[in-house]
Amino acid sequence: MSDDVLTYSSDRKGVLTPRETPQDREREILSLRPETIADYVGQEETVETLRIAIEAARLRQEPVDHVLFHGPPGLGKTTLAHIIAHETGGTLTVTSGPALEKGGDLIGVLTHLKEGDILFIDEIHRTPKTVEELLYPAMEDFAIDFVFDKGVHARSHRYRLRHFCLVGATTRVGLLSAPLRDRFGIVRSLDFYELDDLVGITLRSAALLDVPIDTEAAAELARRCRGTPRIVNRLLKRVRDYSQVRADGRITPTTVDAALKLEGVDDQGLTKLDRRYLQTIISFYDGGPVGIEALAATLQEETDTLVDVVEPYLLKSGFLMRTSAGRRTSESAYRHLGIAAQQQGLF
């Protein structure tokens, strides 16, 4: 199997990017992932759906139905795939849509799967169309159709696959084709985490890392992680380093604030790019509305970066409004940036 099968996507946007980065694959960070469904914190409805599906499949002695997770990056889609594999006793094979460049890549992966194994495809919406079409019979009939030779000598052969469970993950479910989306038996949306759940995740991760932290400091860290478990674990590592070098090794609200200031993270979890984004709309476009292409050109950033990385949390936090005419900043964005919106007659 090629190395591409184990490749995760990453970007260069720093400590608060919700996408997976190389530091997220370090051994101590990977060890923070819950292995069982009982240890998983948050996403109660999704977890309960999976618990029932896994138990029912176990009683029938068959694989779990195909599962599709969608939502912003960093909310636990990969972790849930690991949990499904652990709970069912299957082997997890990880790949991504962009890595499956040719039909042969997918066929190679599928033919190596054993009975009850789990195939996890991240960014499944980016799977090439020709490869995606091979998934249809594989998901529905557990078979792959081969065509040999060409023209009048062409003949077809159906290769039977062992029964497996496909777990797909996407940040843009709208880009998934209807034929592929309809073949998933379980479709669940993951949303940003509540503060209480994030505090619990922070305390659990700190205990696993053997880092002393009080509840107040955990709450302060959780407030700045943009509702994303992946980010709270990454920030915890940065704060741990700071507290060991500049303090007594114990994480307090003071050390959290000082460490995250060095990372450019403010008290609402906004990064320098987030603040530049809002300030650009206010300063250059009078608060909006403005199109995403114009914003990307002004900020000299890729459109995908703004849509996938910056906007979800700004929308969730109420700093940004997306209208049919374009993006607009809210009154709370003016207050957060210390700009007198009322004097400009915008609200």
C-alpha positions in Angstrom: 0.0 0.0 0.0 1.4 3.4 -0.9 2.4 6.1 1.7 -0.4 8.3 0.3 -3.0 6.1 1.9 -1.8 7.4 5.3 -1.6 11.0 4.3 -3.6 13.7 6.2 -4.1 17.2 4.9 -2.4 20.2 6.5 -1.9 23.9 6.0 0.4 26.7 7.1 -2.0 28.8 9.2 -0.5 28.1 12.6 -1.6 26.9 16.0 -5.3 27.7 15.6 -5.9 26.0 12.2 -8.6 23.4 12.7 -6.9 21.2 10.0 -4.5 18.5 11.0 -0.8 19.5 11.1 2.3 17.4 11.6 2.4 18.3 15.3 -1.0 16.7 15.7 0.5 13.4 14.6 3.1 13.4 17.4 2.8 10.4 19.6 1.8 12.2 22.7 -1.0 14.1 20.9 -2.3 11.0 19.2 -2.4 9.3 22.6 -4.9 11.9 23.7 -7.6 10.5 21.3 -10.2 8.5 23.1 -10.2 4.9 22.0 -13.6 3.9 23.2 -17.1 5.4 22.7 -17.5 5.7 26.5 -14.4 8.0 26.7 -15.6 10.3 23.9 -16.8 13.7 25.1 -19.4 15.8 23.3 -21.6 15.3 20.2 -24.1 13.3 22.3 -26.6 12.6 19.6 -24.0 11.4 17.1 -22.3 9.2 19.8 -25.6 7.7 20.8 -26.4 6.9 17.1 -23.1 5.2 16.7 -23.4 3.3 20.0 -26.8 1.8 18.9 -25.5 1.0 15.4 -22.3 -0.7 16.7 -24.3 -2.7 19.2 -26.8 -3.8 16.6 -24.1 -4.8 14.2 -22.4 -6.8 16.9 -25.6 -8.7 17.7 -26.1 -9.5 14.0 -22.4 -10.2 13.5 -22.1 -8.0 10.5 -20.2 -4.7 9.8 -21.6 -1.3 10.8 -23.5 0.5 8.0 -21.5 3.0 6.0 -21.1 6.3 8.0 -20.7 9.9 6.7 -19.5 12.7 9.1 -19.6 16.3 8.0 -18.7 19.5 9.7 -15.8 21.9 10.2 -12.3 20.3 10.6 -11.0 19.3 14.0 -14.2 18.2 15.6 -13.5 14.5 15.8 -14.4 12.8 12.5 -11.1 10.9 12.4 -11.3 10.0 16.1 -14.8 8.6 15.6 -13.5 6.4 12.8 -10.8 5.1 15.1 -13.5 4.4 17.8 -15.7 2.5 15.3 -12.7 0.3 14.4 -11.8 -0.2 18.0 -15.4 -1.0 19.1 -16.0 -3.5 16.2 -12.6 -5.1 16.3 -11.9 -4.2 12.7 -8.7 -2.9 11.2 -8.7 0.8 10.2 -7.3 1.9 6.9 -6.9 5.6 6.4 -6.8 7.5 3.2 -8.1 10.7 1.6 -10.0 11.8 -1.4 -7.1 13.6 -3.1 -4.8 10.6 -2.5 -7.0 8.3 -4.6 -5.9 9.8 -7.9 -6.7 6.7 -10.1 -9.2 3.9 -9.9 -6.3 1.4 -9.3 -5.5 3.3 -6.1 -9.0 2.6 -4.7 -9.1 -1.0 -6.0 -5.8 -1.7 -4.3 -7.1 -0.5 -1.0 -10.5 -2.2 -1.3 -9.0 -5.6 -2.2 -6.8 -5.6 0.9 -9.7 -5.1 3.3 -10.8 -8.1 5.4 -14.2 -8.9 6.7 -15.4 -6.2 9.1 -12.5 -3.8 8.4 -13.1 0.0 8.4 -12.0 2.2 5.5 -11.8 5.9 6.4 -11.7 8.4 3.5 -11.0 12.0 4.7 -12.0 14.9 2.4 -14.2 12.4 0.5 -15.7 15.3 -1.5 -12.4 15.7 -3.3 -12.4 12.1 -4.6 -12.1 12.2 -8.4 -15.3 11.3 -10.3 -13.9 8.2 -12.0 -12.7 6.9 -8.6 -16.0 7.8 -6.9 -18.0 5.8 -9.4 -16.1 2.7 -8.3 -17.3 3.2 -4.8 -21.0 2.8 -5.8 -21.0 -1.0 -6.3 -18.4 -1.4 -3.6 -20.6 0.2 -1.0 -23.9 -1.2 -2.2 -23.0 -4.7 -3.4 -19.5 -5.2 -2.0 -18.1 -5.7 -5.5 -16.0 -4.1 -8.1 -16.6 -4.4 -11.8 -13.5 -4.7 -14.1 -13.5 -4.3 -17.9 -10.8 -6.2 -19.8 -9.6 -5.4 -23.3 -11.4 -2.9 -25.6 -13.9 -2.7 -28.4 -15.4 -5.9 -29.6 -13.1 -7.9 -27.3 -14.2 -6.1 -24.1 -15.5 -8.2 -21.3 -16.6 -7.5 -17.8 -15.7 -9.3 -14.5 -17.1 -8.7 -11.1 -14.7 -9.1 -8.2 -16.4 -9.8 -4.8 -15.2 -7.8 -1.8 -15.3 -8.7 1.8 -17.9 -6.8 3.8 -16.5 -3.6 5.1 -17.6 -0.3 6.6 -16.8 2.9 4.8 -16.5 6.0 7.0 -16.4 9.2 5.0 -15.5 12.7 6.3 -16.1 16.0 4.6 -16.0 19.7 5.5 -18.2 20.5 2.5 -21.1 18.0 2.3 -22.8 20.1 -0.4 -20.0 19.2 -2.8 -20.6 15.5 -2.3 -22.6 14.0 -5.2 -26.1 12.8 -4.4 -25.4 9.1 -5.6 -22.5 8.8 -3.2 -24.2 10.6 -0.3 -27.3 8.5 -0.6 -25.3 5.3 -0.2 -24.3 6.1 3.4 -26.7 4.6 5.9 -25.7 6.9 8.8 -25.1 10.6 8.1 -24.3 12.9 11.0 -23.2 16.5 11.3 -20.6 17.5 13.9 -20.9 20.9 15.4 -18.6 23.1 17.5 -18.3 21.9 21.1 -19.8 23.6 24.1 -17.6 25.1 26.7 -18.3 22.5 29.4 -17.3 19.7 27.0 -14.1 21.5 26.1 -13.2 22.0 29.7 -13.7 18.3 30.3 -11.5 17.5 27.2 -8.8 19.9 28.5 -8.7 18.4 32.0 -8.6 14.8 30.5 -5.8 15.7 28.1 -3.8 17.5 30.9 -4.1 14.4 33.1 -2.9 12.2 30.3 0.1 14.5 29.7 0.7 14.7 33.4 0.4 18.5 33.4 -1.0 20.2 36.6 -3.9 22.5 35.7 -6.7 24.0 37.6 -10.3 24.2 36.5 -10.2 28.0 36.0 -7.2 27.7 33.7 -8.9 24.8 31.8 -11.9 27.0 31.2 -9.7 29.9 30.0 -8.0 27.6 27.6 -11.3 26.1 26.4 -12.7 29.6 25.7 -9.9 30.3 23.2 -9.9 27.1 21.2 -12.7 28.0 18.8 -14.9 25.2 19.9 -12.5 22.6 18.5 -10.9 19.7 20.5 -8.0 19.5 18.1 -7.1 23.1 18.8 -7.5 22.8 22.6 -5.0 19.9 22.7 -2.6 21.9 20.5 -2.9 25.0 22.7 -2.5 22.9 25.8 0.9 21.7 24.5 2.0 25.3 23.9 0.8 26.5 27.3 2.5 23.5 28.9 5.9 24.5 27.3 5.4 28.1 28.4 4.6 27.2 32.0 7.6 24.8 32.3 10.0 27.4 31.0 8.6 30.7 32.3 6.6 29.6 35.4 6.6 26.8 38.0 5.2 24.2 35.6 1.6 24.5 36.8 -0.9 26.0 34.3 -2.9 28.9 35.7 -5.1 31.5 34.0 -2.1 33.9 34.0 0.2 31.4 32.2 -2.6 30.6 29.7 -3.1 34.3 28.9 0.7 35.0 28.6 1.4 31.9 26.5 -1.5 32.6 24.1 -0.6 36.2 23.6 2.7 35.0 22.2 0.7 32.9 19.7 -1.4 35.9 18.7 -4.6 34.4 20.2 -7.0 36.9 21.9 -9.5 36.3 24.6 -12.2 35.2 22.1 -9.9 32.8 20.3 -9.4 35.0 17.3 -6.0 34.9 15.5 -4.2 37.7 13.6 -5.7 36.4 10.4 -9.2 36.5 11.9 -8.8 40.1 13.0 -7.3 41.1 9.7 -10.3 39.5 8.0 -12.8 41.6 10.1 -10.7 44.8 9.9 -10.5 44.5 6.1 -14.2 44.3 5.7 -14.6 47.3 8.1 -11.8 49.5 6.7 -11.9 48.7 3.0 -15.6 47.9 2.5 -17.4 49.9 5.2 -18.5 46.8 7.0 -19.8 45.0 3.9 -21.4 43.4 2.1 -18.4 42.2 0.1 -17.8 39.1 -2.0 -15.4 36.4 -0.9 -13.3 36.7 -4.0 -12.7 40.4 -3.3 -11.8 39.7 0.3 -9.4 37.0 -0.7 -7.7 39.3 -3.2 -7.4 42.1 -0.6 -6.0 39.8 2.1 -3.8 37.9 -0.4 -5.2 34.6 0.9 -6.7 31.6 -0.8 -10.5 31.6 -1.0 -10.6 28.0 0.5 -8.6 29.2 3.5 -11.1 31.9 4.3 -14.1 29.7 3.7 -12.9 26.6 5.5 -10.6 28.0 8.2 -11.6 31.6 9.0 -15.3 31.9 8.4 -16.8 29.0 10.3 -15.8 30.2 13.8 -16.5 33.9 13.0 -20.0 32.9 11.8 -20.5 30.7 14.9 -19.3 33.5 17.2 -21.6 36.1 15.6 -18.7 38.4 14.4 -19.6 37.7 10.7 -22.9 37.6 8.7 -23.1 35.8 5.3 -25.8 37.4 3.2 -26.9 36.9 -0.4 -25.0 40.2 -1.2 -21.8 39.1 0.5 -20.1 39.1 3.9 -20.9 41.7 6.6 -19.4 42.3 10.0 -21.7 42.4 13.0 -21.9 45.0 15.8 -20.1 42.6 18.1 -17.1 42.5 15.7 -16.8 46.3 16.0 -16.9 46.1 19.8 -14.3 43.4 19.9 -11.9 45.3 17.7 -12.6 48.5 19.6 -14.1 50.4 16.6 -16.9 52.8 17.2 -19.6 51.4 14.8 -22.3 53.7 16.1 -20.3 56.8 15.1 -20.2 55.5 11.5 -24.0 55.1 11.5 -23.7 51.4 10.6 -26.0 50.0 13.4 
